[in-house]
Amino acid sequence: MAVSFNRALVEKYDRPGPRYTSYPTAPQFHAAFAIEDYRAAAQRSNRGEAPTPLSLYIHVPFCRSLCYYCACNKIVTQKTERAAEYLTYLKREIELQAALFDPHRRLTQLHLGGGTPTYFSGAQLAELMDTLHQHFNLDDSDSHEFSLEVDPRTVDPAQIHALSALGFNRLSFGIQDFDPAVQAAVNRVQSEEQIASLMAAARSAGFKSISVDLIYGLPLQTVDSFTTTLEKITALRPDRIAAYSYAHLPDLVKAQRLIRPEDMPPPERKLELLELTIDRLTAAGYVYIGMDHFALPDDELVRARDNGTLQRNFQGYSTHADCDLIGLGVSSIGKVGDTYSQNVKELSEYYARLDAGELPLQRGYRLTQDDALRRDVIVSLMCHGQLDFSEIEARHHIRFRSYFADALESLGEAVEDGLVALHADRLSLLPQGHLMMRNIAMAFDAYLGDGQRGRFSRTV
């Protein structure tokens, strides 16, 4: 998946649009989707000819300090006893969810996100894993994918080894930037030495994949300062790097009001930083996967992209076959069969629902045949950079060019601009189009009206 940076085209196509971790996207979820709908979806998924493996996402909302850029659903508190209370309720939800699924179905994927999953102590994480083992058929083979997001300020090398002993084999470190001035401006101060020692511990403990998160467009960032950050990151050689564009929305995200407006880089700086990131990472041997993700050539993501098995879900790109994803914890999102569902977002309501013995479901969605078709099209674009019309036609019994006549017509400008190549039997992204893959996918989105565009981040 070659990528080419064209400043004029990036500026032209940089507009709000979905990240397509699901289709339809979250704005289509609705409260009419009830607990009974979710139970029915679980029953249908159990009855399939070959029930898919299970995947779990667990949201841990607590953080010890506030990162000013963060727009995630989090609770900033130093009261660590709140973690114990939350774990008690998580265990109740695990029991309720597990009862809905065939106990023979193998749980092959687990991801703890946040917030800060390492807000839990080692003993609490062990208790959580014990509960999962009691209620689900966890895959203990070498092929499972159990991952954890780590705030480097909350763990030491010994704790990294303890996480490995619990079965975790993938780690993601939130770094964002190494420059001290930038770190101070967003209230996330951590040293290069901390990161290096934790990555060394992860390698020593046998973790199969180490990824890091960076953010470009943060206050006080310059081309020179971010060059230094990229040099330090590539020297550490993580397996994967995610470089996210910072969306500064202080009117919507209260924490971002703590960032001084005069510290924010001008819009053209973000484009410079994006171009810099692509150039430096690819020159250092990283392969562009898609969106904001890069990986080393021997990483599983690259192999999955090359052999056509790359997947996309709420955690981003994945190497495993499509799983039923069970969301656990406040605000978490799941995908079971042909449905999506999301838990309540307020902690008090989450506790109240579980006290009543109910799943804490807030809203969801069941896909139509048209939704399933368009999801296949969008996933193919986002994961493989192309559409084979005959494959889609055989799977969904349509005539592609007739069914998507409007979408193909709307891509005329993208064809003229050299973003995509449209052939008689296929559509493929060109090197200049890979950065704008979200824009191309948007042509096939049936729900993307003008009133909805402002609800999404910018596409580049």
TORKOL-4160 file (C-alpha; in steps of 0.2 Angstrom, whole numbers, padded with zeros to 4 digits, m for minus):
460
<pt num="1" X="0000" Y="0000" Z="0000"/>
<pt num="2" X="0011" Y="0014" Z="m0006"/>
<pt num="3" X="0007" Y="0031" Z="0000"/>
<pt num="4" X="0011" Y="0048" Z="m0008"/>
<pt num="5" X="0009" Y="0065" Z="0000"/>
<pt num="6" X="0002" Y="0079" Z="m0011"/>
<pt num="7" X="0000" Y="0095" Z="m0001"/>
<pt num="8" X="m0013" Y="0103" Z="m0012"/>
<pt num="9" X="m0024" Y="0087" Z="m0013"/>
<pt num="10" X="m0023" Y="0084" Z="0006"/>
<pt num="11" X="m0029" Y="0102" Z="0009"/>
<pt num="12" X="m0043" Y="0099" Z="m0004"/>
<pt num="13" X="m0049" Y="0083" Z="0003"/>
<pt num="14" X="m0047" Y="0087" Z="0022"/>
<pt num="15" X="m0065" Y="0088" Z="0028"/>
<pt num="16" X="m0075" Y="0080" Z="0042"/>
<pt num="17" X="m0079" Y="0061" Z="0040"/>
<pt num="18" X="m0081" Y="0045" Z="0049"/>
<pt num="19" X="m0066" Y="0034" Z="0054"/>
<pt num="20" X="m0077" Y="0018" Z="0049"/>
<pt num="21" X="m0073" Y="0007" Z="0064"/>
<pt num="22" X="m0091" Y="0002" Z="0060"/>
<pt num="23" X="m0104" Y="0004" Z="0047"/>
<pt num="24" X="m0116" Y="0011" Z="0050"/>
<pt num="25" X="m0107" Y="0023" Z="0061"/>
<pt num="26" X="m0112" Y="0027" Z="0079"/>
<pt num="27" X="m0123" Y="0042" Z="0075"/>
<pt num="28" X="m0135" Y="0028" Z="0068"/>
<pt num="29" X="m0136" Y="0019" Z="0084"/>
<pt num="30" X="m0153" Y="0021" Z="0093"/>
<pt num="31" X="m0162" Y="0018" Z="0110"/>
<pt num="32" X="m0175" Y="0008" Z="0102"/>
<pt num="33" X="m0163" Y="m0006" Z="0101"/>
<pt num="34" X="m0166" Y="m0015" Z="0117"/>
<pt num="35" X="m0159" Y="m0029" Z="0128"/>
<pt num="36" X="m0170" Y="m0042" Z="0120"/>
<pt num="37" X="m0163" Y="m0037" Z="0103"/>
<pt num="38" X="m0146" Y="m0040" Z="0110"/>
<pt num="39" X="m0150" Y="m0057" Z="0117"/>
<pt num="40" X="m0158" Y="m0062" Z="0101"/>
<pt num="41" X="m0142" Y="m0057" Z="0091"/>
<pt num="42" X="m0132" Y="m0068" Z="0103"/>
<pt num="43" X="m0144" Y="m0082" Z="0100"/>
<pt num="44" X="m0143" Y="m0081" Z="0081"/>
<pt num="45" X="m0124" Y="m0080" Z="0082"/>
<pt num="46" X="m0123" Y="m0096" Z="0093"/>
<pt num="47" X="m0134" Y="m0105" Z="0080"/>
<pt num="48" X="m0123" Y="m0101" Z="0065"/>
<pt num="49" X="m0116" Y="m0116" Z="0055"/>
<pt num="50" X="m0099" Y="m0111" Z="0061"/>
<pt num="51" X="m0100" Y="m0099" Z="0076"/>
<pt num="52" X="m0086" Y="m0086" Z="0075"/>
<pt num="53" X="m0074" Y="m0084" Z="0089"/>
<pt num="54" X="m0077" Y="m0071" Z="0103"/>
<pt num="55" X="m0068" Y="m0055" Z="0106"/>
<pt num="56" X="m0069" Y="m0044" Z="0122"/>
<pt num="57" X="m0066" Y="m0025" Z="0124"/>
<pt num="58" X="m0066" Y="m0019" Z="0142"/>
<pt num="59" X="m0066" Y="m0001" Z="0145"/>
<pt num="60" X="m0058" Y="0006" Z="0161"/>
<pt num="61" X="m0062" Y="0024" Z="0162"/>
<pt num="62" X="m0051" Y="0030" Z="0177"/>
<pt num="63" X="m0036" Y="0041" Z="0175"/>
<pt num="64" X="m0025" Y="0048" Z="0189"/>
<pt num="65" X="m0022" Y="0064" Z="0180"/>
<pt num="66" X="m0030" Y="0074" Z="0166"/>
<pt num="67" X="m0021" Y="0075" Z="0148"/>
<pt num="68" X="m0028" Y="0091" Z="0141"/>
<pt num="69" X="m0029" Y="0085" Z="0123"/>
<pt num="70" X="m0040" Y="0069" Z="0128"/>
<pt num="71" X="m0058" Y="0068" Z="0122"/>
<pt num="72" X="m0060" Y="0050" Z="0128"/>
<pt num="73" X="m0074" Y="0045" Z="0140"/>
<pt num="74" X="m0064" Y="0046" Z="0156"/>
<pt num="75" X="m0065" Y="0049" Z="0175"/>
<pt num="76" X="m0050" Y="0058" Z="0183"/>
<pt num="77" X="m0048" Y="0053" Z="0201"/>
<pt num="78" X="m0034" Y="0049" Z="0214"/>
<pt num="79" X="m0047" Y="0038" Z="0224"/>
<pt num="80" X="m0040" Y="0021" Z="0219"/>
<pt num="81" X="m0054" Y="0013" Z="0229"/>
<pt num="82" X="m0065" Y="0017" Z="0214"/>
<pt num="83" X="m0056" Y="0004" Z="0204"/>
<pt num="84" X="m0061" Y="m0009" Z="0216"/>
<pt num="85" X="m0079" Y="m0004" Z="0215"/>
<pt num="86" X="m0079" Y="m0004" Z="0196"/>
<pt num="87" X="m0071" Y="m0021" Z="0196"/>
<pt num="88" X="m0085" Y="m0028" Z="0206"/>
<pt num="89" X="m0098" Y="m0022" Z="0193"/>
<pt num="90" X="m0087" Y="m0028" Z="0179"/>
<pt num="91" X="m0087" Y="m0045" Z="0186"/>
<pt num="92" X="m0106" Y="m0044" Z="0186"/>
<pt num="93" X="m0107" Y="m0039" Z="0168"/>
<pt num="94" X="m0095" Y="m0053" Z="0163"/>
<pt num="95" X="m0106" Y="m0066" Z="0171"/>
<pt num="96" X="m0122" Y="m0059" Z="0162"/>
<pt num="97" X="m0114" Y="m0058" Z="0145"/>
<pt num="98" X="m0106" Y="m0075" Z="0146"/>
<pt num="99" X="m0123" Y="m0083" Z="0150"/>
<pt num="100" X="m0128" Y="m0077" Z="0132"/>
<pt num="101" X="m0115" Y="m0086" Z="0122"/>
<pt num="102" X="m0111" Y="m0104" Z="0119"/>
<pt num="103" X="m0097" Y="m0109" Z="0132"/>
<pt num="104" X="m0088" Y="m0119" Z="0118"/>
<pt num="105" X="m0085" Y="m0103" Z="0108"/>
<pt num="106" X="m0066" Y="m0098" Z="0110"/>
<pt num="107" X="m0062" Y="m0081" Z="0116"/>
<pt num="108" X="m0047" Y="m0077" Z="0105"/>
<pt num="109" X="m0046" Y="m0058" Z="0107"/>
<pt num="110" X="m0045" Y="m0047" Z="0122"/>
<pt num="111" X="m0042" Y="m0028" Z="0123"/>
<pt num="112" X="m0042" Y="m0017" Z="0138"/>
<pt num="113" X="m0044" Y="0001" Z="0134"/>
<pt num="114" X="m0047" Y="0018" Z="0143"/>
<pt num="115" X="m0045" Y="0029" Z="0152"/>
<pt num="116" X="m0031" Y="0020" Z="0159"/>
<pt num="117" X="m0032" Y="0001" Z="0161"/>
<pt num="118" X="m0016" Y="0001" Z="0172"/>
<pt num="119" X="m0026" Y="0011" Z="0184"/>
<pt num="120" X="m0031" Y="m0007" Z="0190"/>
<pt num="121" X="m0017" Y="m0014" Z="0202"/>
<pt num="122" X="m0009" Y="m0030" Z="0197"/>
<pt num="123" X="m0020" Y="m0040" Z="0209"/>
<pt num="124" X="m0035" Y="m0032" Z="0202"/>
<pt num="125" X="m0030" Y="m0036" Z="0184"/>
<pt num="126" X="m0027" Y="m0054" Z="0190"/>
<pt num="127" X="m0044" Y="m0055" Z="0198"/>
<pt num="128" X="m0051" Y="m0048" Z="0181"/>
<pt num="129" X="m0042" Y="m0062" Z="0171"/>
<pt num="130" X="m0048" Y="m0075" Z="0184"/>
<pt num="131" X="m0066" Y="m0070" Z="0181"/>
<pt num="132" X="m0064" Y="m0071" Z="0162"/>
<pt num="133" X="m0057" Y="m0088" Z="0164"/>
<pt num="134" X="m0071" Y="m0094" Z="0174"/>
<pt num="135" X="m0085" Y="m0088" Z="0162"/>
<pt num="136" X="m0077" Y="m0088" Z="0145"/>
<pt num="137" X="m0067" Y="m0101" Z="0135"/>
<pt num="138" X="m0051" Y="m0091" Z="0134"/>
<pt num="139" X="m0039" Y="m0096" Z="0121"/>
<pt num="140" X="m0023" Y="m0101" Z="0130"/>
<pt num="141" X="m0013" Y="m0105" Z="0114"/>
<pt num="142" X="0001" Y="m0094" Z="0107"/>
<pt num="143" X="m0011" Y="m0087" Z="0093"/>
<pt num="144" X="m0022" Y="m0077" Z="0105"/>
<pt num="145" X="m0022" Y="m0058" Z="0105"/>
<pt num="146" X="m0023" Y="m0051" Z="0122"/>
<pt num="147" X="m0019" Y="m0032" Z="0122"/>
<pt num="148" X="m0018" Y="m0018" Z="0135"/>
<pt num="149" X="m0016" Y="0001" Z="0133"/>
<pt num="150" X="m0002" Y="0007" Z="0145"/>
<pt num="151" X="0001" Y="0024" Z="0152"/>
<pt num="152" X="0020" Y="0023" Z="0154"/>
<pt num="153" X="0018" Y="0034" Z="0170"/>
<pt num="154" X="0008" Y="0021" Z="0179"/>
<pt num="155" X="0019" Y="0005" Z="0178"/>
<pt num="156" X="0037" Y="m0001" Z="0180"/>
<pt num="157" X="0047" Y="m0015" Z="0172"/>
<pt num="158" X="0042" Y="m0027" Z="0185"/>
<pt num="159" X="0023" Y="m0024" Z="0181"/>
<pt num="160" X="0026" Y="m0027" Z="0163"/>
<pt num="161" X="0033" Y="m0044" Z="0167"/>
<pt num="162" X="0017" Y="m0047" Z="0178"/>
<pt num="163" X="0006" Y="m0042" Z="0163"/>
<pt num="164" X="0014" Y="m0055" Z="0153"/>
<pt num="165" X="0012" Y="m0068" Z="0166"/>
<pt num="166" X="m0007" Y="m0064" Z="0166"/>
<pt num="167" X="m0008" Y="m0069" Z="0147"/>
<pt num="168" X="m0006" Y="m0052" Z="0139"/>
<pt num="169" X="0005" Y="m0053" Z="0124"/>
<pt num="170" X="0003" Y="m0036" Z="0116"/>
<pt num="171" X="0005" Y="m0018" Z="0123"/>
<pt num="172" X="0001" Y="m0001" Z="0117"/>
<pt num="173" X="0011" Y="0014" Z="0125"/>
<pt num="174" X="0003" Y="0031" Z="0124"/>
<pt num="175" X="0018" Y="0043" Z="0121"/>
<pt num="176" X="0011" Y="0057" Z="0110"/>
<pt num="177" X="0027" Y="0067" Z="0110"/>
<pt num="178" X="0044" Y="0067" Z="0118"/>
<pt num="179" X="0047" Y="0086" Z="0118"/>
<pt num="180" X="0047" Y="0092" Z="0136"/>
<pt num="181" X="0038" Y="0109" Z="0132"/>
<pt num="182" X="0024" Y="0100" Z="0122"/>
<pt num="183" X="0022" Y="0087" Z="0136"/>
<pt num="184" X="0020" Y="0102" Z="0149"/>
<pt num="185" X="0008" Y="0110" Z="0138"/>
<pt num="186" X="m0004" Y="0095" Z="0137"/>
<pt num="187" X="0000" Y="0090" Z="0155"/>
<pt num="188" X="0007" Y="0073" Z="0151"/>
<pt num="189" X="0026" Y="0073" Z="0156"/>
<pt num="190" X="0035" Y="0056" Z="0154"/>
<pt num="191" X="0054" Y="0054" Z="0150"/>
<pt num="192" X="0062" Y="0045" Z="0135"/>
<pt num="193" X="0071" Y="0034" Z="0148"/>
<pt num="194" X="0054" Y="0028" Z="0155"/>
<pt num="195" X="0048" Y="0022" Z="0138"/>
<pt num="196" X="0064" Y="0014" Z="0134"/>
<pt num="197" X="0065" Y="0004" Z="0150"/>
<pt num="198" X="0047" Y="m0002" Z="0148"/>
<pt num="199" X="0049" Y="m0007" Z="0130"/>
<pt num="200" X="0065" Y="m0017" Z="0135"/>
<pt num="201" X="0055" Y="m0025" Z="0149"/>
<pt num="202" X="0041" Y="m0030" Z="0136"/>
<pt num="203" X="0053" Y="m0037" Z="0124"/>
<pt num="204" X="0062" Y="m0047" Z="0138"/>
<pt num="205" X="0045" Y="m0053" Z="0144"/>
<pt num="206" X="0041" Y="m0060" Z="0127"/>
<pt num="207" X="0027" Y="m0048" Z="0121"/>
<pt num="208" X="0023" Y="m0052" Z="0103"/>
<pt num="209" X="0019" Y="m0034" Z="0098"/>
<pt num="210" X="0023" Y="m0017" Z="0105"/>
<pt num="211" X="0015" Y="m0002" Z="0098"/>
<pt num="212" X="0016" Y="0017" Z="0102"/>
<pt num="213" X="0004" Y="0031" Z="0099"/>
<pt num="214" X="0009" Y="0048" Z="0093"/>
<pt num="215" X="m0001" Y="0064" Z="0091"/>
<pt num="216" X="0004" Y="0078" Z="0078"/>
<pt num="217" X="m0004" Y="0095" Z="0079"/>
<pt num="218" X="m0002" Y="0097" Z="0098"/>
<pt num="219" X="0002" Y="0114" Z="0106"/>
<pt num="220" X="0020" Y="0120" Z="0104"/>
<pt num="221" X="0025" Y="0107" Z="0091"/>
<pt num="222" X="0037" Y="0112" Z="0077"/>
<pt num="223" X="0044" Y="0102" Z="0063"/>
<pt num="224" X="0061" Y="0102" Z="0072"/>
<pt num="225" X="0054" Y="0096" Z="0088"/>
<pt num="226" X="0043" Y="0082" Z="0080"/>
<pt num="227" X="0058" Y="0077" Z="0070"/>
<pt num="228" X="0067" Y="0074" Z="0086"/>
<pt num="229" X="0052" Y="0064" Z="0093"/>
<pt num="230" X="0051" Y="0053" Z="0077"/>
<pt num="231" X="0070" Y="0050" Z="0077"/>
<pt num="232" X="0068" Y="0044" Z="0095"/>
<pt num="233" X="0053" Y="0033" Z="0092"/>
<pt num="234" X="0061" Y="0024" Z="0077"/>
<pt num="235" X="0077" Y="0021" Z="0087"/>
<pt num="236" X="0066" Y="0012" Z="0100"/>
<pt num="237" X="0059" Y="0002" Z="0085"/>
<pt num="238" X="0041" Y="m0002" Z="0091"/>
<pt num="239" X="0032" Y="m0015" Z="0080"/>
<pt num="240" X="0018" Y="m0003" Z="0076"/>
<pt num="241" X="0016" Y="0016" Z="0077"/>
<pt num="242" X="m0001" Y="0025" Z="0076"/>
<pt num="243" X="0001" Y="0044" Z="0072"/>
<pt num="244" X="m0015" Y="0053" Z="0076"/>
<pt num="245" X="m0020" Y="0070" Z="0070"/>
<pt num="246" X="m0025" Y="0081" Z="0085"/>
<pt num="247" X="m0043" Y="0088" Z="0084"/>
<pt num="248" X="m0043" Y="0104" Z="0094"/>
<pt num="249" X="m0062" Y="0107" Z="0099"/>
<pt num="250" X="m0062" Y="0117" Z="0115"/>
<pt num="251" X="m0080" Y="0121" Z="0113"/>
<pt num="252" X="m0084" Y="0102" Z="0114"/>
<pt num="253" X="m0070" Y="0095" Z="0125"/>
<pt num="254" X="m0069" Y="0104" Z="0141"/>
<pt num="255" X="m0051" Y="0098" Z="0145"/>
<pt num="256" X="m0045" Y="0106" Z="0129"/>
<pt num="257" X="m0049" Y="0123" Z="0136"/>
<pt num="258" X="m0034" Y="0122" Z="0147"/>
<pt num="259" X="m0023" Y="0123" Z="0132"/>
<pt num="260" X="m0017" Y="0141" Z="0128"/>
<pt num="261" X="m0024" Y="0146" Z="0111"/>
<pt num="262" X="m0008" Y="0155" Z="0107"/>
<pt num="263" X="0002" Y="0139" Z="0109"/>
<pt num="264" X="m0008" Y="0130" Z="0095"/>
<pt num="265" X="0001" Y="0127" Z="0079"/>
<pt num="266" X="m0006" Y="0135" Z="0063"/>
<pt num="267" X="m0016" Y="0124" Z="0051"/>
<pt num="268" X="m0002" Y="0123" Z="0039"/>
<pt num="269" X="0009" Y="0116" Z="0052"/>
<pt num="270" X="m0001" Y="0100" Z="0054"/>
<pt num="271" X="0001" Y="0097" Z="0036"/>
<pt num="272" X="0020" Y="0099" Z="0038"/>
<pt num="273" X="0020" Y="0087" Z="0052"/>
<pt num="274" X="0009" Y="0074" Z="0043"/>
<pt num="275" X="0021" Y="0075" Z="0028"/>
<pt num="276" X="0036" Y="0074" Z="0040"/>
<pt num="277" X="0028" Y="0059" Z="0049"/>
<pt num="278" X="0025" Y="0049" Z="0033"/>
<pt num="279" X="0042" Y="0053" Z="0026"/>
<pt num="280" X="0052" Y="0049" Z="0042"/>
<pt num="281" X="0043" Y="0033" Z="0046"/>
<pt num="282" X="0043" Y="0025" Z="0029"/>
<pt num="283" X="0062" Y="0030" Z="0027"/>
<pt num="284" X="0065" Y="0021" Z="0043"/>
<pt num="285" X="0057" Y="0005" Z="0036"/>
<pt num="286" X="0039" Y="0006" Z="0042"/>
<pt num="287" X="0025" Y="0001" Z="0031"/>
<pt num="288" X="0010" Y="0011" Z="0029"/>
<pt num="289" X="m0005" Y="0001" Z="0034"/>
<pt num="290" X="m0019" Y="0013" Z="0032"/>
<pt num="291" X="m0027" Y="0028" Z="0041"/>
<pt num="292" X="m0014" Y="0033" Z="0053"/>
<pt num="293" X="m0006" Y="0016" Z="0056"/>
<pt num="294" X="0012" Y="0010" Z="0052"/>
<pt num="295" X="0021" Y="m0006" Z="0055"/>
<pt num="296" X="0037" Y="m0015" Z="0053"/>
<pt num="297" X="0038" Y="m0027" Z="0037"/>
<pt num="298" X="0037" Y="m0043" Z="0048"/>
<pt num="299" X="0023" Y="m0037" Z="0058"/>
<pt num="300" X="0007" Y="m0047" Z="0058"/>
<pt num="301" X="m0003" Y="m0032" Z="0052"/>
<pt num="302" X="0008" Y="m0031" Z="0036"/>
<pt num="303" X="0006" Y="m0050" Z="0033"/>
<pt num="304" X="m0013" Y="m0048" Z="0035"/>
<pt num="305" X="m0014" Y="m0034" Z="0023"/>
<pt num="306" X="m0003" Y="m0043" Z="0010"/>
<pt num="307" X="m0013" Y="m0059" Z="0011"/>
<pt num="308" X="m0030" Y="m0051" Z="0012"/>
<pt num="309" X="m0035" Y="m0055" Z="0030"/>
<pt num="310" X="m0034" Y="m0038" Z="0037"/>
<pt num="311" X="m0049" Y="m0033" Z="0047"/>
<pt num="312" X="m0056" Y="m0017" Z="0055"/>
<pt num="313" X="m0065" Y="m0015" Z="0071"/>
<pt num="314" X="m0068" Y="m0002" Z="0085"/>
<pt num="315" X="m0050" Y="m0004" Z="0091"/>
<pt num="316" X="m0044" Y="0000" Z="0073"/>
<pt num="317" X="m0035" Y="m0013" Z="0062"/>
<pt num="318" X="m0034" Y="m0031" Z="0067"/>
<pt num="319" X="m0026" Y="m0047" Z="0061"/>
<pt num="320" X="m0039" Y="m0059" Z="0067"/>
<pt num="321" X="m0054" Y="m0066" Z="0057"/>
<pt num="322" X="m0070" Y="m0057" Z="0060"/>
<pt num="323" X="m0076" Y="m0060" Z="0078"/>
<pt num="324" X="m0091" Y="m0056" Z="0088"/>
<pt num="325" X="m0085" Y="m0042" Z="0099"/>
<pt num="326" X="m0093" Y="m0041" Z="0117"/>
<pt num="327" X="m0091" Y="m0023" Z="0124"/>
<pt num="328" X="m0089" Y="m0023" Z="0143"/>
<pt num="329" X="m0088" Y="m0008" Z="0155"/>
<pt num="330" X="m0096" Y="0010" Z="0154"/>
<pt num="331" X="m0098" Y="0017" Z="0136"/>
<pt num="332" X="m0090" Y="0002" Z="0128"/>
<pt num="333" X="m0096" Y="m0004" Z="0110"/>
<pt num="334" X="m0099" Y="m0021" Z="0104"/>
<pt num="335" X="m0103" Y="m0030" Z="0088"/>
<pt num="336" X="m0113" Y="m0047" Z="0089"/>
<pt num="337" X="m0119" Y="m0054" Z="0072"/>
<pt num="338" X="m0128" Y="m0041" Z="0062"/>
<pt num="339" X="m0129" Y="m0029" Z="0077"/>
<pt num="340" X="m0120" Y="m0016" Z="0086"/>
<pt num="341" X="m0123" Y="m0011" Z="0104"/>
<pt num="342" X="m0116" Y="0002" Z="0116"/>
<pt num="343" X="m0117" Y="0003" Z="0135"/>
<pt num="344" X="m0123" Y="0018" Z="0145"/>
<pt num="345" X="m0110" Y="0032" Z="0147"/>
<pt num="346" X="m0113" Y="0037" Z="0165"/>
<pt num="347" X="m0105" Y="0027" Z="0179"/>
<pt num="348" X="m0120" Y="0029" Z="0191"/>
<pt num="349" X="m0132" Y="0022" Z="0178"/>
<pt num="350" X="m0120" Y="0008" Z="0173"/>
<pt num="351" X="m0120" Y="0003" Z="0192"/>
<pt num="352" X="m0139" Y="0005" Z="0193"/>
<pt num="353" X="m0142" Y="m0006" Z="0179"/>
<pt num="354" X="m0131" Y="m0020" Z="0185"/>
<pt num="355" X="m0138" Y="m0018" Z="0203"/>
<pt num="356" X="m0155" Y="m0022" Z="0195"/>
<pt num="357" X="m0147" Y="m0038" Z="0186"/>
<pt num="358" X="m0149" Y="m0030" Z="0169"/>
<pt num="359" X="m0136" Y="m0028" Z="0155"/>
<pt num="360" X="m0131" Y="m0009" Z="0155"/>
<pt num="361" X="m0136" Y="m0007" Z="0137"/>
<pt num="362" X="m0140" Y="0010" Z="0131"/>
<pt num="363" X="m0142" Y="0009" Z="0112"/>
<pt num="364" X="m0138" Y="m0001" Z="0097"/>
<pt num="365" X="m0142" Y="m0005" Z="0079"/>
<pt num="366" X="m0147" Y="m0020" Z="0068"/>
<pt num="367" X="m0140" Y="m0020" Z="0050"/>
<pt num="368" X="m0151" Y="m0021" Z="0035"/>
<pt num="369" X="m0146" Y="m0030" Z="0019"/>
<pt num="370" X="m0140" Y="m0013" Z="0012"/>
<pt num="371" X="m0130" Y="m0009" Z="0027"/>
<pt num="372" X="m0121" Y="m0026" Z="0026"/>
<pt num="373" X="m0117" Y="m0023" Z="0008"/>
<pt num="374" X="m0110" Y="m0006" Z="0011"/>
<pt num="375" X="m0100" Y="m0012" Z="0026"/>
<pt num="376" X="m0092" Y="m0025" Z="0015"/>
<pt num="377" X="m0087" Y="m0011" Z="0002"/>
<pt num="378" X="m0081" Y="0001" Z="0015"/>
<pt num="379" X="m0070" Y="m0013" Z="0024"/>
<pt num="380" X="m0063" Y="m0018" Z="0008"/>
<pt num="381" X="m0057" Y="0000" Z="0004"/>
<pt num="382" X="m0051" Y="0003" Z="0021"/>
<pt num="383" X="m0041" Y="m0013" Z="0023"/>
<pt num="384" X="m0036" Y="m0018" Z="0006"/>
<pt num="385" X="m0037" Y="m0002" Z="m0004"/>
<pt num="386" X="m0048" Y="m0009" Z="m0018"/>
<pt num="387" X="m0064" Y="m0016" Z="m0023"/>
<pt num="388" X="m0067" Y="m0031" Z="m0034"/>
<pt num="389" X="m0084" Y="m0029" Z="m0041"/>
<pt num="390" X="m0087" Y="m0047" Z="m0045"/>
<pt num="391" X="m0083" Y="m0053" Z="m0027"/>
<pt num="392" X="m0096" Y="m0040" Z="m0020"/>
<pt num="393" X="m0108" Y="m0045" Z="m0033"/>
<pt num="394" X="m0106" Y="m0064" Z="m0029"/>
<pt num="395" X="m0108" Y="m0061" Z="m0011"/>
<pt num="396" X="m0123" Y="m0049" Z="m0011"/>
<pt num="397" X="m0132" Y="m0054" Z="m0028"/>
<pt num="398" X="m0131" Y="m0037" Z="m0035"/>
<pt num="399" X="m0124" Y="m0028" Z="m0051"/>
<pt num="400" X="m0111" Y="m0017" Z="m0043"/>
<pt num="401" X="m0110" Y="m0003" Z="m0056"/>
<pt num="402" X="m0129" Y="m0002" Z="m0057"/>
<pt num="403" X="m0132" Y="m0003" Z="m0038"/>
<pt num="404" X="m0118" Y="0010" Z="m0034"/>
<pt num="405" X="m0120" Y="0021" Z="m0050"/>
<pt num="406" X="m0122" Y="0037" Z="m0039"/>
<pt num="407" X="m0107" Y="0033" Z="m0028"/>
<pt num="408" X="m0096" Y="0029" Z="m0043"/>
<pt num="409" X="m0102" Y="0045" Z="m0052"/>
<pt num="410" X="m0098" Y="0055" Z="m0036"/>
<pt num="411" X="m0080" Y="0049" Z="m0037"/>
<pt num="412" X="m0077" Y="0057" Z="m0054"/>
<pt num="413" X="m0067" Y="0071" Z="m0046"/>
<pt num="414" X="m0056" Y="0059" Z="m0036"/>
<pt num="415" X="m0053" Y="0049" Z="m0052"/>
<pt num="416" X="m0048" Y="0066" Z="m0061"/>
<pt num="417" X="m0037" Y="0070" Z="m0046"/>
<pt num="418" X="m0027" Y="0054" Z="m0046"/>
<pt num="419" X="m0034" Y="0047" Z="m0030"/>
<pt num="420" X="m0042" Y="0031" Z="m0037"/>
<pt num="421" X="m0042" Y="0021" Z="m0053"/>
<pt num="422" X="m0059" Y="0015" Z="m0059"/>
<pt num="423" X="m0059" Y="0000" Z="m0071"/>
<pt num="424" X="m0072" Y="m0010" Z="m0078"/>
<pt num="425" X="m0071" Y="m0023" Z="m0065"/>
<pt num="426" X="m0063" Y="m0015" Z="m0050"/>
<pt num="427" X="m0059" Y="0001" Z="m0041"/>
<pt num="428" X="m0042" Y="0004" Z="m0033"/>
<pt num="429" X="m0034" Y="0017" Z="m0022"/>
<pt num="430" X="m0018" Y="0025" Z="m0030"/>
<pt num="431" X="m0003" Y="0031" Z="m0020"/>
<pt num="432" X="m0010" Y="0049" Z="m0018"/>
<pt num="433" X="m0027" Y="0042" Z="m0013"/>
<pt num="434" X="m0022" Y="0031" Z="0002"/>
<pt num="435" X="m0021" Y="0046" Z="0014"/>
<pt num="436" X="m0039" Y="0050" Z="0008"/>
<pt num="437" X="m0046" Y="0033" Z="0009"/>
<pt num="438" X="m0060" Y="0039" Z="0021"/>
<pt num="439" X="m0065" Y="0052" Z="0008"/>
<pt num="440" X="m0067" Y="0038" Z="m0005"/>
<pt num="441" X="m0076" Y="0027" Z="0008"/>
<pt num="442" X="m0088" Y="0041" Z="0011"/>
<pt num="443" X="m0095" Y="0040" Z="m0007"/>
<pt num="444" X="m0103" Y="0023" Z="m0002"/>
<pt num="445" X="m0110" Y="0029" Z="0015"/>
<pt num="446" X="m0129" Y="0030" Z="0013"/>
<pt num="447" X="m0131" Y="0040" Z="0029"/>
<pt num="448" X="m0119" Y="0054" Z="0027"/>
<pt num="449" X="m0129" Y="0069" Z="0025"/>
<pt num="450" X="m0123" Y="0087" Z="0027"/>
<pt num="451" X="m0131" Y="0088" Z="0045"/>
<pt num="452" X="m0120" Y="0073" Z="0050"/>
<pt num="453" X="m0103" Y="0078" Z="0044"/>
<pt num="454" X="m0099" Y="0090" Z="0058"/>
<pt num="455" X="m0100" Y="0075" Z="0070"/>
<pt num="456" X="m0083" Y="0068" Z="0064"/>
<pt num="457" X="m0065" Y="0072" Z="0065"/>
<pt num="458" X="m0056" Y="0078" Z="0049"/>
<pt num="459" X="m0051" Y="0065" Z="0036"/>
<pt num="460" X="m0033" Y="0069" Z="0035"/>
